[in-house]
Amino acid sequence: MWNPSTNLVAEAIRRLPAYLQSVQTNGSAGYTNQLPGIRERLPNTGCQIVRVTLEKRKAILLNCFPLNHGFSKGWKQHFIKVYDGGSKWWSVVYLPDEKEFTRLRVDLGF
């Protein structure tokens, strides 16, 4: 088992806006029209950091959600996962060895 260092977590968070911009620019996801709003809401977005292993590689799951929503209450004590909540609820996996993101998932709502 591994624990991501504070520096690796900070690196992932620092690189996140540029990644979201590149995904929007490349149009590689069916929800690219949601990405400008996600980037704009980053200052009001909570992010839970979860260490994971993805295909035998160390990875960091960034589970993101709106801090001002009732479902986000208690986010420091329990994992937040909402389905059908809309694009304010999203996640992405950061691969620190490769310094890249993968598995972006944006909740599209109903």
SEPAPA-671804 format. One record per residue: residue number from 1; y, x, z of N, C-alpha, C, O, CB in turn. Coordinates in pm, 1 decimal, padded with zeros to 6 digits, m for minus. Each point is the difference from the previous one (the first is absolute). Glycine has a CB too. Layout:
N
+-----+----------+----------+----------+----------+----------+----------+----------+----------+----------+----------+----------+----------+----------+----------+----------+
|   k |      n_Y |      n_X |      n_Z |     ca_Y |     ca_X |     ca_Z |      c_Y |      c_X |      c_Z |      o_Y |      o_X |      o_Z |     cb_Y |     cb_X |     cb_Z |
+-----+----------+----------+----------+----------+----------+----------+----------+----------+----------+----------+----------+----------+----------+----------+----------+
| NUM |        Y |        X |        Z |        Y |        X |        Z |        Y |        X |        Z |        Y |        X |        Z |        Y |        X |        Z |
...
+-----+----------+----------+----------+----------+----------+----------+----------+----------+----------+----------+----------+----------+----------+----------+----------+
% end
This chain:
110
+-----+----------+----------+----------+----------+----------+----------+----------+----------+----------+----------+----------+----------+----------+----------+----------+
|   k |      n_Y |      n_X |      n_Z |     ca_Y |     ca_X |     ca_Z |      c_Y |      c_X |      c_Z |      o_Y |      o_X |      o_Z |     cb_Y |     cb_X |     cb_Z |
+-----+----------+----------+----------+----------+----------+----------+----------+----------+----------+----------+----------+----------+----------+----------+----------+
|   1 | m00117.0 |  00084.5 |  00000.0 |  00117.0 | m00084.5 |  00000.0 |  00123.5 |  00089.2 |  00000.0 | m00003.6 |  00110.6 |  00053.8 | m00120.2 | m00296.0 |  00067.8 |
|   2 |  00230.1 |  00139.5 | m00180.0 |  00121.7 |  00079.2 | m00008.9 |  00120.6 | m00083.6 |  00042.1 | m00004.0 | m00122.9 | m00004.8 | m00097.5 |  00260.5 | m00180.1 |
|   3 |  00205.9 | m00071.7 |  00225.1 |  00125.2 | m00065.6 |  00036.0 |  00111.6 |  00059.9 | m00083.8 |  00020.3 |  00121.4 |  00001.7 | m00101.6 | m00166.3 |  00234.1 |
|   4 |  00153.7 | m00038.1 | m00308.9 |  00110.4 |  00054.7 | m00079.2 |  00110.5 |  00051.5 |  00092.7 |  00033.2 | m00063.5 |  00100.0 | m00087.4 | m00095.5 | m00289.8 |
|   5 |  00108.8 |  00271.8 |  00155.8 |  00108.4 |  00056.7 |  00080.1 |  00127.6 | m00081.6 | m00021.0 |  00013.0 | m00074.8 | m00097.0 | m00116.8 |  00305.5 |  00081.0 |
|   6 |  00195.6 | m00214.5 |  00107.8 |  00130.6 | m00065.6 | m00012.7 |  00067.5 |  00042.0 | m00130.0 |  00066.4 | m00081.0 | m00064.7 | m00043.5 |  00072.8 |  00315.4 |
|   7 | m00039.6 |  00134.2 | m00288.8 |  00060.0 |  00049.0 | m00124.7 | m00059.0 | m00069.0 | m00122.6 |  00073.2 | m00031.8 | m00093.6 | m00033.2 |  00251.6 |  00204.4 |
|   8 | m00171.1 | m00243.3 | m00111.8 | m00062.3 | m00068.9 | m00113.4 |  00046.7 | m00144.0 | m00009.2 |  00024.0 | m00050.8 | m00109.5 | m00222.7 |  00199.3 |  00130.2 |
|   9 |  00211.8 | m00214.2 |  00092.8 |  00048.5 | m00138.5 |  00001.3 |  00144.6 | m00004.5 | m00049.0 |  00035.7 | m00086.0 | m00080.5 | m00191.5 |  00029.3 |  00272.2 |
|  10 |  00238.6 |  00148.7 | m00143.4 |  00140.4 |  00006.0 | m00043.5 |  00009.0 |  00027.3 | m00150.0 |  00085.1 | m00056.5 | m00068.8 | m00017.5 |  00138.3 |  00297.2 |
|  11 | m00154.8 |  00004.1 | m00278.4 | m00003.2 |  00030.1 | m00143.2 | m00031.8 | m00125.4 | m00080.2 |  00065.8 | m00028.0 | m00100.2 | m00137.4 |  00263.5 |  00150.4 |
|  12 | m00027.6 | m00310.3 | m00007.5 | m00037.5 | m00122.8 | m00070.9 |  00116.0 | m00099.4 | m00002.5 |  00030.1 | m00058.0 | m00104.3 | m00269.3 |  00092.8 |  00172.7 |
|  13 |  00302.6 | m00054.0 |  00044.0 |  00111.4 | m00095.4 |  00007.6 |  00117.7 |  00049.0 | m00083.8 |  00065.8 | m00079.8 | m00066.8 | m00139.5 |  00009.7 |  00297.4 |
|  14 |  00100.4 |  00198.7 | m00227.7 |  00110.7 |  00056.0 | m00078.5 | m00024.4 | m00016.2 | m00150.4 |  00093.9 | m00024.3 | m00075.7 | m00049.8 |  00189.3 |  00260.2 |
|  15 | m00168.0 | m00152.0 | m00227.1 | m00034.0 | m00006.9 | m00143.0 | m00014.8 | m00143.5 | m00051.7 | m00004.7 | m00022.5 | m00120.9 | m00109.4 |  00241.8 |  00147.1 |
|  16 |  00106.9 | m00314.3 |  00064.0 | m00026.3 | m00139.3 | m00037.2 |  00102.8 | m00059.8 | m00096.5 | m00041.7 | m00059.2 | m00099.5 | m00066.4 |  00035.1 |  00319.6 |
|  17 |  00238.8 |  00035.3 | m00197.7 |  00095.4 | m00060.2 | m00095.0 | m00015.2 |  00052.5 | m00143.0 |  00006.7 | m00077.3 | m00095.5 |  00150.0 |  00050.1 |  00285.7 |
|  18 | m00176.8 |  00157.2 | m00204.9 | m00016.7 |  00056.9 | m00133.7 | m00128.2 | m00051.9 | m00065.5 | m00003.1 | m00026.6 | m00120.2 |  00129.0 |  00232.5 |  00192.7 |
|  19 | m00230.8 | m00219.9 |  00007.5 | m00125.0 | m00053.8 | m00054.0 |  00020.0 | m00143.8 | m00049.3 | m00042.1 | m00034.7 | m00110.4 | m00089.5 |  00183.5 |  00266.7 |
|  20 |  00195.0 | m00230.7 | m00074.9 |  00023.3 | m00139.2 | m00040.0 |  00084.1 | m00007.5 | m00127.0 | m00024.0 | m00085.5 | m00085.3 |  00008.9 |  00015.6 |  00325.5 |
|  21 |  00112.8 |  00158.2 | m00253.2 |  00081.5 |  00005.3 | m00121.5 | m00083.9 |  00039.2 | m00120.2 |  00014.8 | m00058.4 | m00107.4 |  00184.8 |  00117.5 |  00244.8 |
|  22 | m00287.2 |  00038.5 | m00121.0 | m00082.3 |  00044.9 | m00112.3 | m00098.3 | m00107.1 | m00044.3 | m00024.7 | m00015.9 | m00119.6 |  00047.8 |  00249.5 |  00201.1 |
|  23 | m00079.3 | m00307.1 |  00013.3 | m00092.6 | m00107.9 | m00035.8 |  00073.8 | m00108.3 | m00077.9 | m00051.8 | m00053.1 | m00098.2 | m00088.2 |  00101.2 |  00302.8 |
|  24 |  00261.0 | m00080.2 | m00160.2 |  00080.1 | m00100.9 | m00070.5 |  00033.3 |  00048.4 | m00140.2 | m00010.4 | m00076.3 | m00096.1 |  00106.9 | m00003.9 |  00314.3 |
|  25 | m00056.5 |  00205.7 | m00230.8 |  00038.8 |  00056.4 | m00129.3 | m00118.1 |  00005.7 | m00095.5 |  00013.6 | m00030.8 | m00118.4 |  00163.5 |  00164.7 |  00232.1 |
|  26 | m00293.2 | m00094.5 | m00062.2 | m00118.6 |  00011.2 | m00084.6 | m00060.2 | m00134.4 | m00035.6 | m00075.3 | m00010.8 | m00096.8 |  00032.0 |  00229.2 |  00200.4 |
|  27 |  00075.8 | m00320.9 | m00026.3 | m00053.2 | m00133.2 | m00027.4 | m00151.0 | m00007.1 |  00010.3 | m00063.8 | m00078.6 | m00070.0 |  00257.0 |  00041.3 | m00076.5 |
|  28 | m00251.2 |  00119.7 |  00234.3 | m00145.8 |  00008.7 |  00008.2 | m00062.7 | m00108.4 |  00086.2 | m00122.4 | m00007.4 |  00010.5 |  00145.7 |  00249.5 | m00043.5 |
|  29 |  00058.6 | m00326.0 |  00094.5 | m00055.1 | m00104.3 |  00086.6 |  00052.5 | m00135.8 | m00045.6 |  00110.0 | m00010.0 | m00054.3 | m00126.1 |  00171.7 |  00249.2 |
|  30 | m00062.5 | m00264.5 | m00172.5 |  00039.1 | m00134.3 | m00040.3 |  00113.2 | m00057.4 |  00082.2 |  00051.0 | m00106.9 | m00033.2 | m00281.0 |  00073.8 | m00040.9 |
|  31 |  00270.6 |  00099.4 |  00178.9 |  00104.8 | m00050.8 |  00087.0 |  00122.1 |  00090.1 |  00001.5 |  00071.7 |  00004.7 |  00100.0 | m00246.3 | m00111.4 |  00038.3 |
|  32 |  00199.6 |  00178.3 | m00247.1 |  00114.2 |  00091.4 | m00003.5 |  00132.7 | m00071.7 |  00021.0 |  00095.9 |  00061.3 |  00046.8 | m00225.7 |  00084.6 | m00199.6 |
|  33 |  00137.3 | m00273.0 |  00119.6 |  00124.6 | m00073.3 |  00022.8 |  00028.4 | m00020.4 |  00148.6 |  00113.0 | m00032.5 |  00036.1 | m00146.8 | m00081.8 | m00254.6 |
|  34 | m00064.3 |  00132.3 |  00304.4 |  00019.2 | m00012.4 |  00144.9 |  00050.8 |  00129.9 |  00063.0 |  00053.5 | m00002.4 |  00110.8 | m00235.0 | m00169.0 | m00107.3 |
|  35 |  00165.6 |  00283.6 | m00071.9 |  00027.6 |  00130.0 |  00060.0 |  00146.7 |  00026.7 |  00032.9 |  00026.5 |  00063.9 |  00101.9 | m00221.2 |  00014.8 | m00225.2 |
|  36 |  00292.6 | m00124.0 |  00042.6 |  00139.4 |  00022.5 |  00041.3 |  00030.3 | m00063.5 |  00136.0 |  00068.2 |  00061.0 |  00082.3 | m00002.4 | m00053.6 | m00323.9 |
|  37 | m00114.6 | m00126.5 |  00265.7 |  00019.9 | m00066.1 |  00128.6 | m00067.6 |  00074.3 |  00113.4 |  00054.4 |  00008.7 |  00110.0 | m00038.2 | m00224.5 | m00229.1 |
|  38 | m00132.3 |  00268.5 |  00093.6 | m00071.7 |  00076.6 |  00101.9 |  00081.2 |  00123.6 |  00037.5 |  00017.6 |  00029.6 |  00118.2 | m00240.1 | m00112.7 | m00205.9 |
|  39 |  00271.6 |  00154.8 | m00012.4 |  00080.2 |  00120.8 |  00028.2 |  00127.2 | m00035.0 |  00077.1 |  00038.4 |  00072.1 |  00092.1 | m00128.8 |  00035.2 | m00300.8 |
|  40 |  00154.9 | m00215.9 |  00172.2 |  00123.3 | m00040.6 |  00068.9 | m00026.7 | m00038.1 |  00145.1 |  00085.1 |  00021.1 |  00086.4 |  00007.1 | m00100.5 | m00304.6 |
|  41 | m00209.1 |  00024.0 |  00245.1 | m00033.7 | m00043.4 |  00137.0 | m00058.0 |  00110.5 |  00087.2 | m00027.7 | m00024.0 |  00117.5 | m00012.3 | m00200.1 | m00210.4 |
|  42 |  00021.0 |  00343.4 |  00039.9 | m00062.1 |  00107.4 |  00078.5 |  00066.6 |  00022.5 |  00136.3 | m00071.6 |  00021.5 |  00097.8 |  00008.7 |  00084.8 | m00312.9 |
|  43 |  00197.1 | m00110.4 |  00226.6 |  00059.5 |  00022.0 |  00132.9 | m00039.9 | m00104.5 |  00104.3 |  00006.1 |  00027.4 |  00119.9 |  00183.5 |  00079.1 | m00236.1 |
|  44 | m00230.3 | m00225.5 |  00072.4 | m00040.3 | m00107.8 |  00091.1 | m00150.1 | m00024.9 | m00003.9 | m00046.6 | m00108.4 |  00035.3 |  00270.8 |  00004.9 | m00066.0 |
|  45 | m00299.4 |  00203.9 | m00012.3 | m00144.1 | m00012.0 | m00015.4 | m00070.3 |  00081.1 |  00108.2 |  00031.7 |  00116.9 |  00022.4 | m00005.5 | m00151.6 | m00271.0 |
|  46 | m00121.6 | m00028.8 |  00315.0 | m00085.0 |  00070.8 |  00094.3 | m00113.9 |  00064.2 | m00075.9 | m00040.2 | m00047.9 | m00106.1 |  00100.8 | m00111.1 |  00291.8 |
|  47 | m00112.0 |  00266.5 | m00131.6 | m00108.2 |  00069.7 | m00068.4 | m00099.7 |  00049.8 |  00103.3 |  00031.4 |  00085.1 |  00083.2 |  00122.6 | m00017.1 | m00272.0 |
|  48 | m00273.1 | m00122.0 |  00182.1 | m00107.5 |  00047.7 |  00085.5 | m00072.1 |  00112.2 | m00073.8 | m00029.0 | m00010.8 | m00119.2 |  00002.6 | m00217.2 |  00231.2 |
|  49 | m00001.4 |  00333.5 | m00041.0 | m00066.2 |  00116.9 | m00057.2 | m00143.8 |  00001.5 |  00051.0 | m00024.1 | m00000.1 |  00120.7 |  00243.3 |  00131.8 | m00134.3 |
|  50 | m00314.2 | m00130.5 | m00079.5 | m00141.3 | m00002.6 |  00036.2 | m00070.9 |  00111.8 | m00075.1 |  00008.5 |  00009.1 | m00122.5 | m00001.9 | m00259.6 |  00165.5 |
|  51 | m00075.9 |  00334.8 |  00030.9 | m00077.8 |  00104.8 | m00067.1 | m00123.9 | m00064.3 | m00061.6 | m00066.1 | m00082.9 |  00062.6 |  00150.1 |  00262.1 |  00099.0 |
|  52 | m00113.7 | m00140.7 | m00282.0 | m00117.9 | m00052.1 | m00069.5 | m00063.8 |  00114.2 | m00078.4 |  00059.2 |  00106.4 | m00018.0 |  00042.3 | m00340.0 |  00001.5 |
|  53 | m00220.5 |  00209.2 | m00028.4 | m00067.7 |  00090.9 | m00091.6 | m00026.0 | m00078.5 | m00127.2 | m00059.8 | m00107.6 |  00003.5 | m00047.9 |  00244.0 |  00185.1 |
|  54 |  00152.4 | m00083.0 | m00299.5 | m00012.6 | m00067.7 | m00128.5 | m00078.4 |  00090.5 | m00093.5 |  00049.1 |  00104.8 | m00041.8 |  00169.1 | m00230.8 |  00075.2 |
|  55 | m00338.4 |  00085.9 | m00065.7 | m00086.9 |  00079.4 | m00086.7 | m00011.5 |  00144.2 |  00051.3 |  00015.2 |  00095.6 | m00076.1 |  00049.6 | m00240.9 | m00119.9 |
|  56 | m00091.8 |  00158.7 |  00325.5 | m00018.9 |  00127.0 |  00069.9 |  00126.7 |  00084.4 |  00009.2 | m00007.4 |  00118.7 |  00031.7 | m00226.2 | m00124.0 | m00109.2 |
|  57 |  00350.5 | m00054.6 |  00050.0 |  00126.7 |  00072.1 |  00011.2 |  00079.9 | m00056.7 |  00116.5 | m00003.1 | m00120.3 |  00026.1 |  00004.5 |  00167.8 | m00274.7 |
|  58 |  00069.4 |  00039.4 |  00317.5 |  00089.0 | m00044.7 |  00105.6 |  00114.1 | m00079.3 | m00063.1 |  00056.5 |  00039.8 | m00101.9 | m00116.6 |  00159.9 |  00247.8 |
|  59 |  00092.5 | m00312.1 | m00083.5 |  00105.2 | m00085.0 | m00054.9 |  00072.8 | m00071.0 |  00114.1 | m00050.6 | m00011.8 |  00111.6 | m00081.2 | m00020.5 | m00326.1 |
|  60 |  00251.8 | m00014.0 |  00182.4 |  00081.7 | m00072.1 |  00096.3 |  00034.3 | m00136.0 | m00061.0 |  00062.7 | m00008.0 | m00105.7 |  00032.9 |  00224.8 |  00204.0 |
|  61 | m00137.6 | m00322.6 | m00030.4 |  00036.0 | m00135.1 | m00042.0 |  00135.1 | m00033.2 |  00059.7 |  00018.6 |  00010.6 |  00121.2 | m00261.5 | m00081.7 | m00137.8 |
|  62 |  00337.6 |  00030.9 | m00067.1 |  00129.2 | m00049.3 |  00045.3 | m00003.2 | m00150.7 | m00018.1 |  00004.3 | m00049.7 | m00112.6 |  00119.0 |  00266.7 |  00051.8 |
|  63 | m00130.6 | m00288.7 |  00169.9 | m00006.2 | m00145.7 | m00000.2 |  00140.9 | m00050.3 |  00031.7 |  00048.7 |  00017.6 |  00111.6 | m00296.1 | m00021.9 | m00039.0 |
|  64 |  00312.5 | m00057.9 | m00170.5 |  00142.4 | m00031.4 |  00010.8 |  00024.7 | m00151.1 |  00003.5 | m00071.2 | m00078.2 | m00062.9 |  00123.0 |  00291.7 | m00057.1 |
|  65 |  00052.1 | m00251.8 |  00196.0 |  00028.1 | m00141.1 |  00024.1 |  00144.1 | m00015.3 |  00047.7 |  00060.4 |  00097.4 |  00045.1 | m00303.6 | m00141.6 |  00011.2 |
|  66 |  00299.7 | m00077.4 | m00065.8 |  00137.3 | m00021.7 |  00044.9 |  00007.3 | m00003.0 |  00152.9 | m00075.3 | m00072.3 |  00065.2 |  00123.5 | m00055.7 | m00276.7 |
|  67 |  00041.8 |  00206.0 |  00266.6 |  00013.8 |  00005.7 |  00146.2 |  00055.2 | m00129.3 |  00058.5 | m00023.6 | m00030.1 |  00117.1 |  00058.5 |  00274.9 | m00136.3 |
|  68 |  00038.2 | m00321.4 | m00060.9 |  00065.9 | m00119.8 |  00052.2 | m00083.5 | m00126.9 | m00016.0 |  00053.4 | m00109.9 |  00014.7 |  00162.5 |  00218.1 | m00067.4 |
|  69 | m00342.3 | m00096.3 |  00023.6 | m00086.2 | m00117.6 | m00017.8 | m00081.9 | m00023.7 |  00126.6 | m00041.4 |  00095.4 |  00065.9 |  00029.4 | m00053.6 | m00315.4 |
|  70 | m00011.2 | m00166.4 |  00283.2 | m00076.8 | m00034.6 |  00119.1 | m00140.1 |  00057.4 |  00001.8 | m00051.5 |  00034.6 |  00106.3 |  00183.6 | m00239.2 | m00095.3 |
|  71 | m00195.0 |  00215.3 | m00127.9 | m00135.2 |  00056.0 | m00007.0 | m00002.2 |  00148.4 |  00035.4 | m00104.9 |  00054.6 |  00034.0 |  00049.0 | m00223.5 | m00208.7 |
|  72 |  00172.6 |  00234.4 |  00166.6 |  00007.7 |  00143.4 |  00028.2 |  00014.3 |  00029.7 |  00148.1 | m00005.2 |  00115.6 |  00042.0 |  00106.5 | m00084.2 | m00264.8 |
|  73 | m00083.4 | m00135.0 |  00300.6 |  00017.1 |  00019.1 |  00143.6 | m00122.8 |  00070.7 |  00058.2 | m00113.6 | m00035.2 | m00031.8 |  00259.7 | m00171.5 |  00044.5 |
|  74 | m00122.5 |  00304.7 |  00071.0 | m00109.6 |  00073.5 |  00061.7 | m00064.5 |  00103.0 | m00090.8 | m00112.5 |  00042.8 |  00026.0 |  00073.7 | m00241.0 |  00110.8 |
|  75 |  00107.3 |  00238.8 | m00242.8 | m00059.9 |  00089.9 | m00098.8 | m00038.1 |  00136.3 |  00057.0 | m00083.2 |  00069.7 | m00057.9 |  00216.1 | m00186.7 | m00113.5 |
|  76 | m00074.0 |  00155.4 |  00282.7 | m00036.4 |  00129.1 |  00059.3 | m00129.6 | m00009.8 |  00079.8 | m00060.0 |  00102.3 |  00033.0 |  00302.3 | m00041.7 | m00022.7 |
|  77 | m00286.4 | m00182.8 |  00021.1 | m00122.2 | m00019.1 |  00077.5 | m00120.3 | m00040.4 | m00085.6 | m00114.2 |  00025.2 |  00038.5 |  00257.9 | m00089.2 |  00152.8 |
|  78 | m00119.0 |  00001.2 | m00307.7 | m00113.3 | m00043.0 | m00081.9 |  00031.5 |  00013.5 | m00149.0 |  00116.0 |  00002.1 | m00041.3 | m00185.2 | m00160.7 |  00223.4 |
|  79 | m00036.4 |  00167.5 | m00260.3 |  00011.8 |  00015.8 | m00144.3 |  00050.6 | m00129.5 | m00061.7 | m00045.5 | m00108.7 |  00035.5 | m00140.2 |  00278.8 | m00036.0 |
|  80 |  00279.3 | m00158.0 | m00091.2 |  00058.3 | m00115.7 | m00068.3 | m00060.8 | m00010.1 | m00139.5 |  00006.0 |  00095.5 | m00077.5 |  00210.8 | m00074.0 |  00209.2 |
|  81 | m00274.1 | m00134.4 | m00163.2 | m00049.9 | m00023.9 | m00135.0 |  00025.0 | m00146.2 | m00033.3 | m00052.7 | m00089.2 |  00066.5 | m00124.5 |  00271.4 | m00045.9 |
|  82 |  00256.7 | m00206.4 | m00122.1 |  00034.6 | m00135.7 | m00041.3 | m00041.3 | m00017.8 | m00145.7 |  00025.1 |  00086.3 | m00084.1 |  00169.0 | m00096.6 |  00248.8 |
|  83 | m00256.3 | m00100.1 | m00192.3 | m00034.0 | m00036.5 | m00137.5 |  00083.9 | m00120.0 | m00038.5 |  00026.1 | m00087.0 |  00083.1 | m00262.7 |  00176.2 | m00060.2 |
|  84 |  00278.7 | m00094.8 | m00146.6 |  00081.8 | m00108.9 | m00053.3 |  00137.3 | m00005.6 |  00065.2 |  00059.1 | m00107.6 |  00010.0 | m00267.2 | m00019.2 | m00056.4 |
|  85 |  00259.4 |  00240.2 |  00090.7 |  00131.1 |  00005.0 |  00062.6 |  00111.3 |  00041.6 | m00094.8 |  00117.8 | m00017.1 |  00031.5 | m00232.7 |  00068.9 |  00178.7 |
|  86 |  00079.4 |  00002.2 | m00325.2 |  00099.4 |  00044.5 | m00095.4 |  00021.5 |  00150.2 |  00004.4 | m00064.8 |  00071.8 |  00076.1 |  00172.7 | m00292.4 | m00055.8 |
|  87 | m00016.6 |  00265.8 | m00102.4 |  00016.5 |  00144.1 | m00024.3 |  00059.8 |  00077.5 |  00116.7 |  00012.1 |  00122.3 | m00008.3 |  00014.1 | m00179.5 | m00228.1 |
|  88 |  00011.0 | m00009.3 |  00343.5 |  00047.7 |  00073.2 |  00117.6 | m00116.5 |  00063.7 |  00076.3 |  00021.7 |  00077.7 |  00093.0 |  00173.6 | m00235.3 | m00076.4 |
|  89 | m00316.1 |  00125.5 | m00055.2 | m00121.6 |  00050.8 |  00063.7 | m00072.3 |  00085.5 | m00103.0 | m00044.5 | m00051.5 | m00102.6 |  00024.5 | m00151.3 |  00258.2 |
|  90 |  00007.7 |  00332.1 | m00130.0 | m00061.2 |  00089.5 | m00098.2 | m00057.7 |  00123.4 |  00068.8 |  00028.5 |  00027.4 |  00116.6 |  00132.2 | m00109.1 | m00292.3 |
|  91 | m00240.8 |  00154.1 |  00102.1 | m00060.3 |  00121.9 |  00054.1 | m00022.2 |  00100.1 | m00113.2 | m00004.8 | m00035.3 | m00117.8 | m00107.2 | m00096.5 |  00303.4 |
|  92 |  00098.9 |  00256.1 | m00145.6 | m00027.5 |  00107.3 | m00094.9 | m00071.8 |  00111.2 |  00076.5 |  00016.7 |  00013.7 |  00121.2 |  00187.6 | m00072.1 | m00265.8 |
|  93 | m00283.0 |  00136.3 |  00074.1 | m00072.4 |  00111.0 |  00060.6 |  00061.8 |  00130.7 | m00050.1 |  00023.1 |  00017.4 | m00119.6 | m00238.0 | m00155.0 |  00136.0 |
|  94 |  00241.2 |  00228.5 |  00076.8 |  00053.8 |  00132.0 | m00033.4 | m00110.1 |  00104.1 |  00018.0 | m00066.7 |  00004.4 |  00103.4 |  00301.1 | m00074.1 | m00032.8 |
|  95 | m00252.0 |  00153.0 | m00172.3 | m00098.6 |  00109.2 |  00003.2 |  00076.7 |  00129.7 |  00023.9 |  00057.5 |  00055.7 | m00093.4 | m00218.9 | m00178.4 | m00065.0 |
|  96 |  00162.9 |  00171.3 |  00282.8 |  00083.4 |  00116.3 |  00030.6 | m00040.4 |  00128.4 | m00071.7 |  00087.3 |  00080.0 | m00033.6 | m00049.1 | m00184.1 |  00251.3 |
|  97 | m00165.4 |  00126.6 | m00242.0 | m00040.8 |  00122.4 | m00069.3 |  00049.4 |  00001.9 | m00144.1 |  00034.4 |  00105.7 | m00053.1 | m00235.6 | m00093.4 |  00200.0 |
|  98 |  00204.6 | m00129.5 | m00209.8 |  00046.8 | m00010.8 | m00138.2 |  00149.3 | m00030.5 | m00007.4 |  00060.8 |  00011.0 | m00106.4 | m00288.4 | m00088.3 |  00040.4 |
|  99 |  00286.3 |  00039.0 |  00179.3 |  00141.2 | m00039.7 |  00007.5 |  00030.1 | m00113.0 | m00098.5 |  00098.2 |  00003.1 | m00074.2 | m00036.5 |  00230.9 |  00144.2 |
| 100 | m00151.2 | m00334.9 | m00067.5 |  00019.4 | m00114.6 | m00088.7 | m00045.6 | m00127.5 |  00067.9 | m00075.4 |  00001.6 |  00097.4 |  00045.3 |  00145.6 | m00297.3 |
| 101 |  00078.3 | m00257.7 |  00145.2 | m00034.2 | m00132.1 |  00050.5 | m00101.9 | m00065.0 | m00092.1 | m00009.6 |  00033.2 | m00118.2 |  00237.2 | m00056.5 |  00223.3 |
| 102 | m00303.3 | m00069.6 | m00049.0 | m00095.9 | m00077.8 | m00077.1 | m00019.4 | m00134.4 |  00070.0 |  00044.2 | m00019.6 |  00113.2 | m00160.9 |  00230.3 | m00198.6 |
| 103 |  00051.3 | m00300.6 |  00017.5 | m00039.5 | m00128.6 |  00057.2 |  00117.5 | m00083.9 |  00050.8 | m00008.5 | m00060.1 |  00107.1 | m00205.0 |  00167.1 | m00045.5 |
| 104 |  00321.6 | m00111.3 | m00137.0 |  00111.3 | m00088.1 |  00036.2 | m00047.5 | m00143.5 | m00011.2 | m00057.2 | m00040.5 | m00101.3 |  00229.6 |  00208.8 |  00021.7 |
| 105 | m00147.7 | m00245.4 |  00186.1 | m00035.7 | m00142.6 |  00000.8 |  00119.1 | m00078.0 |  00050.1 |  00045.1 |  00019.3 |  00112.9 | m00290.1 |  00030.7 | m00074.6 |
| 106 |  00295.9 | m00138.1 | m00122.2 |  00110.7 | m00086.3 |  00037.1 | m00051.6 | m00141.8 |  00005.9 | m00062.9 | m00047.6 | m00094.5 |  00233.0 |  00202.1 | m00010.9 |
| 107 | m00143.6 | m00223.1 |  00216.7 | m00042.3 | m00138.2 |  00013.3 |  00088.8 | m00085.7 | m00090.6 |  00122.5 |  00002.7 |  00012.1 | m00203.6 |  00035.3 |  00227.7 |
| 108 |  00021.0 | m00111.4 | m00327.6 |  00076.0 | m00080.2 | m00094.9 |  00024.5 | m00142.1 |  00046.7 |  00060.9 | m00079.0 | m00072.2 | m00155.9 |  00218.1 | m00105.1 |
| 109 |  00048.8 | m00172.9 |  00296.2 |  00020.8 | m00134.7 |  00050.3 | m00106.4 | m00094.4 | m00050.7 | m00107.4 |  00042.2 | m00042.9 |  00350.6 |  00001.6 |  00054.4 |
| 110 | m00212.3 | m00171.6 | m00005.9 | m00098.2 | m00104.4 | m00037.9 | m00034.7 |  00007.5 | m00146.8 | m00080.4 | m00079.6 | m00048.5 |  00169.0 | m00067.6 |  00227.8 |
+-----+----------+----------+----------+----------+----------+----------+----------+----------+----------+----------+----------+----------+----------+----------+----------+
% end
